[in-house]
């Protein structure tokens, strides 16, 4: 009998990515994720793929590029799996490999326990929710986030296209983040403002102290400052590559009923009924900014109104 982890690995390789006989499959990992990477490589080999493993040192931040040799290998693979500590989702290497036709799944900070649990979600329902979120985002020009802790942030969506992330990565050039479970869009980087209170998890930092949530002040699409020690650390990371790092990069809505709050962003941003706003790189998801930083801020029980549609009501998913 297969374990939950074995079933999850099999689902990633066969259901999500649809690895076929003779395809070249590249698994990119760090030393800390080697064990899971070897499981993924083994499953890809059993599916008939020519499966290879490339291990690199950890990067400084999410969105930092991999070594040039790995970036080149990604462009020549049919399928790329990235179980790494720092996310490669928002890198030029990932985008260029997709443009070359590779199917790519990133799994930043993934653990074996998380993958086994969160990949047990109802995949058909994930697809339905993701499509509903993307449709609502595409139909609106404005989004407003509020919450009981004081969030009141307006984002502008004009001209941008939403992306459902529901584990469907079977077409050439497809990209997804696994475990799956969100719908997202890149808002306009120079528009919108207000207050965002992150009371869940912040990428690159981890679980926010629930007694001291981080309040981010946004003006003209840029984070101007954030409260508390964790807020100061967030601003330090966003500002490191220059002013563009502070720009609004993503609005995402969690759609996975198996995800729970753990302090690991990969899972926490997928929690059903949560919202996350990221700052930094947006070019990989339809925006215009390409910097080596992309940090998400999760709001646990938000209300999100997109145009005239309530997508989330005090943490309850409404679509």
VEXNU-178201 format. One record per residue (C-alpha): residue in three letters; x, y, z. Coordinates in pm, whole numbers, padded with zeros to 5 digits, m for minus. Layout:
BEGIN
<r><r>Ala</r><x>X</x><y>Y</y><z>Z</z></r>
...
REM end
This chain:
BEGIN
<r><r>Unk</r><x>00000</x><y>00000</y><z>00000</z></r>
<r><r>Unk</r><x>00131</x><y>00347</y><z>m00091</z></r>
<r><r>Unk</r><x>00194</x><y>00598</y><z>00187</z></r>
<r><r>Unk</r><x>00037</x><y>00947</y><z>00180</z></r>
<r><r>Unk</r><x>00374</x><y>01088</y><z>00073</z></r>
<r><r>Unk</r><x>00414</x><y>00833</y><z>m00206</z></r>
<r><r>Unk</r><x>00065</x><y>00915</y><z>m00331</z></r>
<r><r>Unk</r><x>00144</x><y>01288</y><z>m00320</z></r>
<r><r>Unk</r><x>00471</x><y>01245</y><z>m00512</z></r>
<r><r>Unk</r><x>00293</x><y>01027</y><z>m00766</z></r>
<r><r>Unk</r><x>00020</x><y>01291</y><z>m00805</z></r>
<r><r>Unk</r><x>00277</x><y>01567</y><z>m00864</z></r>
<r><r>Unk</r><x>00459</x><y>01373</y><z>m01135</z></r>
<r><r>Unk</r><x>00168</x><y>01198</y><z>m01306</z></r>
<r><r>Unk</r><x>m00149</x><y>01400</y><z>m01240</z></r>
<r><r>Unk</r><x>m00015</x><y>01756</y><z>m01218</z></r>
<r><r>Unk</r><x>00273</x><y>01744</y><z>m01466</z></r>
<r><r>Unk</r><x>00178</x><y>01437</y><z>m01673</z></r>
<r><r>Unk</r><x>00535</x><y>01315</y><z>m01726</z></r>
<r><r>Unk</r><x>00552</x><y>01095</y><z>m02037</z></r>
<r><r>Unk</r><x>00786</x><y>00831</y><z>m02176</z></r>
<r><r>Unk</r><x>01111</x><y>00978</y><z>m02303</z></r>
<r><r>Unk</r><x>01064</x><y>01329</y><z>m02164</z></r>
<r><r>Unk</r><x>01360</x><y>01503</y><z>m02000</z></r>
<r><r>Unk</r><x>01283</x><y>01588</y><z>m01637</z></r>
<r><r>Unk</r><x>01506</x><y>01815</y><z>m01428</z></r>
<r><r>Unk</r><x>01466</x><y>01831</y><z>m01048</z></r>
<r><r>Unk</r><x>01636</x><y>02135</y><z>m00892</z></r>
<r><r>Unk</r><x>01698</x><y>02125</y><z>m00517</z></r>
<r><r>Unk</r><x>01911</x><y>02244</y><z>m00224</z></r>
<r><r>Unk</r><x>02091</x><y>02014</y><z>00024</z></r>
<r><r>Unk</r><x>01801</x><y>02050</y><z>00270</z></r>
<r><r>Unk</r><x>01548</x><y>01925</y><z>00013</z></r>
<r><r>Unk</r><x>01757</x><y>01647</y><z>m00141</z></r>
<r><r>Unk</r><x>01548</x><y>01366</y><z>00009</z></r>
<r><r>Unk</r><x>01222</x><y>01484</y><z>m00146</z></r>
<r><r>Unk</r><x>01401</x><y>01574</y><z>m00469</z></r>
<r><r>Unk</r><x>01525</x><y>01217</y><z>m00500</z></r>
<r><r>Unk</r><x>01170</x><y>01089</y><z>m00447</z></r>
<r><r>Unk</r><x>01043</x><y>01317</y><z>m00725</z></r>
<r><r>Unk</r><x>01327</x><y>01216</y><z>m00957</z></r>
<r><r>Unk</r><x>01254</x><y>00849</y><z>m00889</z></r>
<r><r>Unk</r><x>00883</x><y>00890</y><z>m00963</z></r>
<r><r>Unk</r><x>00964</x><y>01075</y><z>m01286</z></r>
<r><r>Unk</r><x>01194</x><y>00791</y><z>m01390</z></r>
<r><r>Unk</r><x>00926</x><y>00531</y><z>m01318</z></r>
<r><r>Unk</r><x>00688</x><y>00733</y><z>m01536</z></r>
<r><r>Unk</r><x>00933</x><y>00690</y><z>m01825</z></r>
<r><r>Unk</r><x>01112</x><y>01023</y><z>m01804</z></r>
<r><r>Unk</r><x>01486</x><y>01079</y><z>m01843</z></r>
<r><r>Unk</r><x>01511</x><y>01216</y><z>m01489</z></r>
<r><r>Unk</r><x>01805</x><y>01426</y><z>m01367</z></r>
<r><r>Unk</r><x>01890</x><y>01599</y><z>m01039</z></r>
<r><r>Unk</r><x>02065</x><y>01937</y><z>m01001</z></r>
<r><r>Unk</r><x>02157</x><y>02058</y><z>m00652</z></r>
<r><r>Unk</r><x>02252</x><y>02419</y><z>m00579</z></r>
<r><r>Unk</r><x>02332</x><y>02624</y><z>m00270</z></r>
<r><r>Unk</r><x>02048</x><y>02815</y><z>m00107</z></r>
<r><r>Unk</r><x>01978</x><y>03162</y><z>m00244</z></r>
<r><r>Unk</r><x>01977</x><y>03483</y><z>m00036</z></r>
<r><r>Unk</r><x>01606</x><y>03557</y><z>m00090</z></r>
<r><r>Unk</r><x>01299</x><y>03432</y><z>m00272</z></r>
<r><r>Unk</r><x>01326</x><y>03534</y><z>m00636</z></r>
<r><r>Unk</r><x>01707</x><y>03519</y><z>m00656</z></r>
<r><r>Unk</r><x>01829</x><y>03355</y><z>m00976</z></r>
<r><r>Unk</r><x>01976</x><y>03003</y><z>m00985</z></r>
<r><r>Unk</r><x>02329</x><y>02945</y><z>m01121</z></r>
<r><r>Unk</r><x>02362</x><y>03003</y><z>m01495</z></r>
<r><r>Unk</r><x>02426</x><y>02633</y><z>m01567</z></r>
<r><r>Unk</r><x>02102</x><y>02532</y><z>m01395</z></r>
<r><r>Unk</r><x>01910</x><y>02811</y><z>m01571</z></r>
<r><r>Unk</r><x>02040</x><y>02680</y><z>m01905</z></r>
<r><r>Unk</r><x>01943</x><y>02322</y><z>m01816</z></r>
<r><r>Unk</r><x>01592</x><y>02435</y><z>m01723</z></r>
<r><r>Unk</r><x>01544</x><y>02578</y><z>m02074</z></r>
<r><r>Unk</r><x>01636</x><y>02244</y><z>m02231</z></r>
<r><r>Unk</r><x>01411</x><y>02024</y><z>m02017</z></r>
<r><r>Unk</r><x>01056</x><y>01917</y><z>m02093</z></r>
<r><r>Unk</r><x>00961</x><y>01921</y><z>m01725</z></r>
<r><r>Unk</r><x>01122</x><y>02106</y><z>m01432</z></r>
<r><r>Unk</r><x>01048</x><y>02046</y><z>m01062</z></r>
<r><r>Unk</r><x>01194</x><y>02291</y><z>m00808</z></r>
<r><r>Unk</r><x>01169</x><y>02172</y><z>m00445</z></r>
<r><r>Unk</r><x>01399</x><y>02448</y><z>m00313</z></r>
<r><r>Unk</r><x>01419</x><y>02650</y><z>00007</z></r>
<r><r>Unk</r><x>01394</x><y>02985</y><z>m00174</z></r>
<r><r>Unk</r><x>01133</x><y>03020</y><z>m00446</z></r>
<r><r>Unk</r><x>01237</x><y>03017</y><z>m00812</z></r>
<r><r>Unk</r><x>00884</x><y>03114</y><z>m00919</z></r>
<r><r>Unk</r><x>00966</x><y>03481</y><z>m00972</z></r>
<r><r>Unk</r><x>01296</x><y>03440</y><z>m01157</z></r>
<r><r>Unk</r><x>01396</x><y>03508</y><z>m01514</z></r>
<r><r>Unk</r><x>01528</x><y>03150</y><z>m01530</z></r>
<r><r>Unk</r><x>01182</x><y>03009</y><z>m01461</z></r>
<r><r>Unk</r><x>01010</x><y>03248</y><z>m01703</z></r>
<r><r>Unk</r><x>01259</x><y>03183</y><z>m01985</z></r>
<r><r>Unk</r><x>01232</x><y>02806</y><z>m01939</z></r>
<r><r>Unk</r><x>00854</x><y>02833</y><z>m01963</z></r>
<r><r>Unk</r><x>00891</x><y>03042</y><z>m02278</z></r>
<r><r>Unk</r><x>01109</x><y>02763</y><z>m02421</z></r>
<r><r>Unk</r><x>00822</x><y>02520</y><z>m02360</z></r>
<r><r>Unk</r><x>00914</x><y>02357</y><z>m02029</z></r>
<r><r>Unk</r><x>00638</x><y>02260</y><z>m01787</z></r>
<r><r>Unk</r><x>00746</x><y>02383</y><z>m01444</z></r>
<r><r>Unk</r><x>00633</x><y>02327</y><z>m01086</z></r>
<r><r>Unk</r><x>00799</x><y>02518</y><z>m00801</z></r>
<r><r>Unk</r><x>00775</x><y>02387</y><z>m00443</z></r>
<r><r>Unk</r><x>00954</x><y>02647</y><z>m00226</z></r>
<r><r>Unk</r><x>01014</x><y>02546</y><z>00139</z></r>
<r><r>Unk</r><x>00815</x><y>02229</y><z>00083</z></r>
<r><r>Unk</r><x>00832</x><y>01953</y><z>00344</z></r>
<r><r>Unk</r><x>00737</x><y>01591</y><z>00303</z></r>
<r><r>Unk</r><x>00464</x><y>01618</y><z>00569</z></r>
<r><r>Unk</r><x>00313</x><y>01924</y><z>00403</z></r>
<r><r>Unk</r><x>00317</x><y>01774</y><z>00055</z></r>
<r><r>Unk</r><x>00148</x><y>01456</y><z>00176</z></r>
<r><r>Unk</r><x>m00127</x><y>01645</y><z>00356</z></r>
<r><r>Unk</r><x>m00201</x><y>01942</y><z>00130</z></r>
<r><r>Unk</r><x>m00189</x><y>01739</y><z>m00193</z></r>
<r><r>Unk</r><x>m00476</x><y>01530</y><z>m00053</z></r>
<r><r>Unk</r><x>m00719</x><y>01816</y><z>m00127</z></r>
<r><r>Unk</r><x>m01011</x><y>01770</y><z>m00365</z></r>
<r><r>Unk</r><x>m00833</x><y>01855</y><z>m00691</z></r>
<r><r>Unk</r><x>m01154</x><y>01899</y><z>m00888</z></r>
<r><r>Unk</r><x>m01278</x><y>02151</y><z>m00632</z></r>
<r><r>Unk</r><x>m00941</x><y>02330</y><z>m00639</z></r>
<r><r>Unk</r><x>m00982</x><y>02370</y><z>m01014</z></r>
<r><r>Unk</r><x>m01336</x><y>02503</y><z>m00973</z></r>
<r><r>Unk</r><x>m01239</x><y>02752</y><z>m00701</z></r>
<r><r>Unk</r><x>m00927</x><y>02866</y><z>m00887</z></r>
<r><r>Unk</r><x>m01122</x><y>02930</y><z>m01205</z></r>
<r><r>Unk</r><x>m01392</x><y>03120</y><z>m01013</z></r>
<r><r>Unk</r><x>m01131</x><y>03342</y><z>m00847</z></r>
<r><r>Unk</r><x>m00955</x><y>03413</y><z>m01176</z></r>
<r><r>Unk</r><x>m01284</x><y>03499</y><z>m01346</z></r>
<r><r>Unk</r><x>m01376</x><y>03744</y><z>m01068</z></r>
<r><r>Unk</r><x>m01033</x><y>03912</y><z>m01079</z></r>
<r><r>Unk</r><x>m01037</x><y>03939</y><z>m01458</z></r>
<r><r>Unk</r><x>m01381</x><y>04103</y><z>m01454</z></r>
<r><r>Unk</r><x>m01288</x><y>04379</y><z>m01209</z></r>
<r><r>Unk</r><x>m01073</x><y>04692</y><z>m01214</z></r>
<r><r>Unk</r><x>m01044</x><y>04731</y><z>m00836</z></r>
<r><r>Unk</r><x>m01002</x><y>04506</y><z>m00533</z></r>
<r><r>Unk</r><x>m01043</x><y>04602</y><z>m00169</z></r>
<r><r>Unk</r><x>m00909</x><y>04411</y><z>00131</z></r>
<r><r>Unk</r><x>m01037</x><y>04479</y><z>00484</z></r>
<r><r>Unk</r><x>m01006</x><y>04286</y><z>00809</z></r>
<r><r>Unk</r><x>m01089</x><y>04315</y><z>01179</z></r>
<r><r>Unk</r><x>m00725</x><y>04401</y><z>01257</z></r>
<r><r>Unk</r><x>m00741</x><y>04717</y><z>01046</z></r>
<r><r>Unk</r><x>m00659</x><y>04628</y><z>00687</z></r>
<r><r>Unk</r><x>m00811</x><y>04864</y><z>00430</z></r>
<r><r>Unk</r><x>m00619</x><y>04839</y><z>00106</z></r>
<r><r>Unk</r><x>m00733</x><y>04912</y><z>m00249</z></r>
<r><r>Unk</r><x>m00548</x><y>04758</y><z>m00544</z></r>
<r><r>Unk</r><x>m00590</x><y>04838</y><z>m00914</z></r>
<r><r>Unk</r><x>m00625</x><y>04547</y><z>m01157</z></r>
<r><r>Unk</r><x>m00687</x><y>04721</y><z>m01492</z></r>
<r><r>Unk</r><x>m00539</x><y>04535</y><z>m01787</z></r>
<r><r>Unk</r><x>m00395</x><y>04249</y><z>m01584</z></r>
<r><r>Unk</r><x>m00484</x><y>03881</y><z>m01627</z></r>
<r><r>Unk</r><x>m00546</x><y>03647</y><z>m01333</z></r>
<r><r>Unk</r><x>m00397</x><y>03299</y><z>m01304</z></r>
<r><r>Unk</r><x>m00567</x><y>02999</y><z>m01138</z></r>
<r><r>Unk</r><x>m00318</x><y>02775</y><z>m00955</z></r>
<r><r>Unk</r><x>m00487</x><y>02437</y><z>m00923</z></r>
<r><r>Unk</r><x>m00216</x><y>02187</y><z>m01012</z></r>
<r><r>Unk</r><x>m00281</x><y>02177</y><z>m01388</z></r>
<r><r>Unk</r><x>00067</x><y>02188</y><z>m01542</z></r>
<r><r>Unk</r><x>00033</x><y>01950</y><z>m01834</z></r>
<r><r>Unk</r><x>00058</x><y>02184</y><z>m02135</z></r>
<r><r>Unk</r><x>00388</x><y>02308</y><z>m02287</z></r>
<r><r>Unk</r><x>00498</x><y>02627</y><z>m02114</z></r>
<r><r>Unk</r><x>00265</x><y>02573</y><z>m01815</z></r>
<r><r>Unk</r><x>00368</x><y>02685</y><z>m01467</z></r>
<r><r>Unk</r><x>00232</x><y>02616</y><z>m01120</z></r>
<r><r>Unk</r><x>00318</x><y>02624</y><z>m00754</z></r>
<r><r>Unk</r><x>00273</x><y>02299</y><z>m00558</z></r>
<r><r>Unk</r><x>00102</x><y>02208</y><z>m00336</z></r>
<r><r>Unk</r><x>m00161</x><y>02396</y><z>m00533</z></r>
<r><r>Unk</r><x>m00452</x><y>02607</y><z>m00419</z></r>
<r><r>Unk</r><x>m00486</x><y>02973</y><z>m00509</z></r>
<r><r>Unk</r><x>m00590</x><y>03223</y><z>m00772</z></r>
<r><r>Unk</r><x>m00376</x><y>03534</y><z>m00820</z></r>
<r><r>Unk</r><x>m00309</x><y>03845</y><z>m01024</z></r>
<r><r>Unk</r><x>m00036</x><y>04111</y><z>m01053</z></r>
<r><r>Unk</r><x>m00196</x><y>04448</y><z>m00962</z></r>
<r><r>Unk</r><x>m00069</x><y>04772</y><z>m01113</z></r>
<r><r>Unk</r><x>00260</x><y>04853</y><z>m00943</z></r>
<r><r>Unk</r><x>00213</x><y>05230</y><z>m00924</z></r>
<r><r>Unk</r><x>m00155</x><y>05249</y><z>m00826</z></r>
<r><r>Unk</r><x>m00363</x><y>05188</y><z>m00516</z></r>
<r><r>Unk</r><x>m00295</x><y>05230</y><z>m00148</z></r>
<r><r>Unk</r><x>m00409</x><y>05206</y><z>00211</z></r>
<r><r>Unk</r><x>m00319</x><y>04974</y><z>00496</z></r>
<r><r>Unk</r><x>m00243</x><y>04601</y><z>00493</z></r>
<r><r>Unk</r><x>m00230</x><y>04418</y><z>00827</z></r>
<r><r>Unk</r><x>m00038</x><y>04091</y><z>00789</z></r>
<r><r>Unk</r><x>m00144</x><y>03865</y><z>01075</z></r>
<r><r>Unk</r><x>m00056</x><y>03525</y><z>00925</z></r>
<r><r>Unk</r><x>00281</x><y>03461</y><z>00765</z></r>
<r><r>Unk</r><x>00532</x><y>03680</y><z>00581</z></r>
<r><r>Unk</r><x>00760</x><y>03519</y><z>00324</z></r>
<r><r>Unk</r><x>01125</x><y>03527</y><z>00427</z></r>
<r><r>Unk</r><x>01025</x><y>03589</y><z>00790</z></r>
<r><r>Unk</r><x>00772</x><y>03325</y><z>00886</z></r>
<r><r>Unk</r><x>00478</x><y>03331</y><z>01127</z></r>
<r><r>Unk</r><x>00379</x><y>03680</y><z>01241</z></r>
<r><r>Unk</r><x>00336</x><y>03731</y><z>01616</z></r>
<r><r>Unk</r><x>m00047</x><y>03729</y><z>01641</z></r>
<r><r>Unk</r><x>m00027</x><y>03983</y><z>01924</z></r>
<r><r>Unk</r><x>00179</x><y>04219</y><z>01707</z></r>
<r><r>Unk</r><x>00061</x><y>04194</y><z>01346</z></r>
<r><r>Unk</r><x>00262</x><y>04383</y><z>01087</z></r>
<r><r>Unk</r><x>00089</x><y>04692</y><z>00949</z></r>
<r><r>Unk</r><x>00217</x><y>04791</y><z>00605</z></r>
<r><r>Unk</r><x>00140</x><y>05139</y><z>00472</z></r>
<r><r>Unk</r><x>00096</x><y>05147</y><z>00094</z></r>
<r><r>Unk</r><x>00082</x><y>05457</y><z>m00125</z></r>
<r><r>Unk</r><x>00079</x><y>05472</y><z>m00506</z></r>
<r><r>Unk</r><x>00136</x><y>05098</y><z>m00519</z></r>
<r><r>Unk</r><x>00445</x><y>05100</y><z>m00296</z></r>
<r><r>Unk</r><x>00508</x><y>04992</y><z>00062</z></r>
<r><r>Unk</r><x>00628</x><y>05304</y><z>00246</z></r>
<r><r>Unk</r><x>00685</x><y>05144</y><z>00585</z></r>
<r><r>Unk</r><x>00578</x><y>04868</y><z>00824</z></r>
<r><r>Unk</r><x>00539</x><y>04846</y><z>01200</z></r>
<r><r>Unk</r><x>00733</x><y>04644</y><z>01455</z></r>
<r><r>Unk</r><x>01056</x><y>04442</y><z>01434</z></r>
<r><r>Unk</r><x>00909</x><y>04202</y><z>01178</z></r>
<r><r>Unk</r><x>00786</x><y>04499</y><z>00975</z></r>
<r><r>Unk</r><x>01130</x><y>04656</y><z>00981</z></r>
<r><r>Unk</r><x>01278</x><y>04329</y><z>00857</z></r>
<r><r>Unk</r><x>01020</x><y>04313</y><z>00577</z></r>
<r><r>Unk</r><x>01105</x><y>04665</y><z>00460</z></r>
<r><r>Unk</r><x>01476</x><y>04583</y><z>00475</z></r>
<r><r>Unk</r><x>01426</x><y>04285</y><z>00243</z></r>
<r><r>Unk</r><x>01201</x><y>04473</y><z>00002</z></r>
<r><r>Unk</r><x>01430</x><y>04776</y><z>m00017</z></r>
<r><r>Unk</r><x>01752</x><y>04579</y><z>m00071</z></r>
<r><r>Unk</r><x>01730</x><y>04572</y><z>m00454</z></r>
<r><r>Unk</r><x>01607</x><y>04932</y><z>m00477</z></r>
<r><r>Unk</r><x>01272</x><y>05113</y><z>m00479</z></r>
<r><r>Unk</r><x>01107</x><y>04868</y><z>m00720</z></r>
<r><r>Unk</r><x>01129</x><y>04599</y><z>m00455</z></r>
<r><r>Unk</r><x>00864</x><y>04780</y><z>m00248</z></r>
<r><r>Unk</r><x>00601</x><y>04776</y><z>m00523</z></r>
<r><r>Unk</r><x>00282</x><y>04571</y><z>m00500</z></r>
<r><r>Unk</r><x>00344</x><y>04250</y><z>m00696</z></r>
<r><r>Unk</r><x>00058</x><y>04008</y><z>m00632</z></r>
<r><r>Unk</r><x>m00290</x><y>03967</y><z>m00493</z></r>
<r><r>Unk</r><x>m00368</x><y>03602</y><z>m00417</z></r>
<r><r>Unk</r><x>m00662</x><y>03414</y><z>m00265</z></r>
<r><r>Unk</r><x>m00619</x><y>03075</y><z>m00097</z></r>
<r><r>Unk</r><x>m00843</x><y>02789</y><z>m00217</z></r>
<r><r>Unk</r><x>m00708</x><y>02471</y><z>m00050</z></r>
<r><r>Unk</r><x>m00920</x><y>02323</y><z>00229</z></r>
<r><r>Unk</r><x>m00638</x><y>02098</y><z>00353</z></r>
<r><r>Unk</r><x>m00390</x><y>02383</y><z>00414</z></r>
<r><r>Unk</r><x>m00343</x><y>02501</y><z>00774</z></r>
<r><r>Unk</r><x>m00148</x><y>02785</y><z>00934</z></r>
<r><r>Unk</r><x>00205</x><y>02659</y><z>00998</z></r>
<r><r>Unk</r><x>00437</x><y>02956</y><z>00941</z></r>
<r><r>Unk</r><x>00545</x><y>02808</y><z>00608</z></r>
<r><r>Unk</r><x>00435</x><y>03046</y><z>00333</z></r>
<r><r>Unk</r><x>00402</x><y>02777</y><z>00065</z></r>
<r><r>Unk</r><x>00116</x><y>02628</y><z>00265</z></r>
<r><r>Unk</r><x>m00020</x><y>02933</y><z>00446</z></r>
<r><r>Unk</r><x>m00091</x><y>03132</y><z>00129</z></r>
<r><r>Unk</r><x>m00307</x><y>02841</y><z>00007</z></r>
<r><r>Unk</r><x>m00539</x><y>02831</y><z>00312</z></r>
<r><r>Unk</r><x>m00899</x><y>02849</y><z>00200</z></r>
<r><r>Unk</r><x>m01039</x><y>03197</y><z>00268</z></r>
<r><r>Unk</r><x>m00708</x><y>03376</y><z>00324</z></r>
<r><r>Unk</r><x>m00566</x><y>03656</y><z>00112</z></r>
<r><r>Unk</r><x>m00203</x><y>03742</y><z>00048</z></r>
<r><r>Unk</r><x>m00042</x><y>04050</y><z>m00099</z></r>
<r><r>Unk</r><x>00317</x><y>04032</y><z>m00223</z></r>
<r><r>Unk</r><x>00570</x><y>04305</y><z>m00286</z></r>
<r><r>Unk</r><x>00866</x><y>04295</y><z>m00527</z></r>
<r><r>Unk</r><x>00897</x><y>04094</y><z>m00848</z></r>
<r><r>Unk</r><x>00586</x><y>04068</y><z>m01064</z></r>
<r><r>Unk</r><x>00718</x><y>04014</y><z>m01418</z></r>
<r><r>Unk</r><x>00684</x><y>03636</y><z>m01391</z></r>
<r><r>Unk</r><x>00306</x><y>03661</y><z>m01332</z></r>
<r><r>Unk</r><x>00206</x><y>03939</y><z>m01567</z></r>
<r><r>Unk</r><x>00349</x><y>04253</y><z>m01405</z></r>
<r><r>Unk</r><x>00645</x><y>04466</y><z>m01506</z></r>
<r><r>Unk</r><x>00895</x><y>04447</y><z>m01217</z></r>
<r><r>Unk</r><x>01190</x><y>04208</y><z>m01225</z></r>
<r><r>Unk</r><x>01391</x><y>04226</y><z>m00901</z></r>
<r><r>Unk</r><x>01545</x><y>03947</y><z>m00686</z></r>
<r><r>Unk</r><x>01280</x><y>03969</y><z>m00415</z></r>
<r><r>Unk</r><x>00916</x><y>03863</y><z>m00382</z></r>
<r><r>Unk</r><x>00770</x><y>03855</y><z>m00031</z></r>
<r><r>Unk</r><x>00409</x><y>03761</y><z>00044</z></r>
<r><r>Unk</r><x>00205</x><y>03886</y><z>00340</z></r>
<r><r>Unk</r><x>m00088</x><y>03667</y><z>00450</z></r>
<r><r>Unk</r><x>m00410</x><y>03804</y><z>00602</z></r>
<r><r>Unk</r><x>m00587</x><y>03524</y><z>00791</z></r>
<r><r>Unk</r><x>m00953</x><y>03636</y><z>00809</z></r>
<r><r>Unk</r><x>m00995</x><y>03905</y><z>00543</z></r>
<r><r>Unk</r><x>m01288</x><y>04039</y><z>00354</z></r>
<r><r>Unk</r><x>m01205</x><y>04075</y><z>m00013</z></r>
<r><r>Unk</r><x>m01432</x><y>04260</y><z>m00254</z></r>
<r><r>Unk</r><x>m01340</x><y>04243</y><z>m00623</z></r>
<r><r>Unk</r><x>m01548</x><y>04490</y><z>m00819</z></r>
<r><r>Unk</r><x>m01897</x><y>04424</y><z>m00685</z></r>
<r><r>Unk</r><x>m01823</x><y>04061</y><z>m00595</z></r>
<r><r>Unk</r><x>m01742</x><y>03948</y><z>m00240</z></r>
<r><r>Unk</r><x>m01483</x><y>03675</y><z>m00287</z></r>
<r><r>Unk</r><x>m01403</x><y>03627</y><z>00084</z></r>
<r><r>Unk</r><x>m01613</x><y>03740</y><z>00379</z></r>
<r><r>Unk</r><x>m01424</x><y>03751</y><z>00713</z></r>
<r><r>Unk</r><x>m01225</x><y>03444</y><z>00612</z></r>
<r><r>Unk</r><x>m01516</x><y>03255</y><z>00451</z></r>
<r><r>Unk</r><x>m01467</x><y>03170</y><z>00084</z></r>
<r><r>Unk</r><x>m01779</x><y>03281</y><z>m00103</z></r>
<r><r>Unk</r><x>m01739</x><y>03160</y><z>m00465</z></r>
REM end
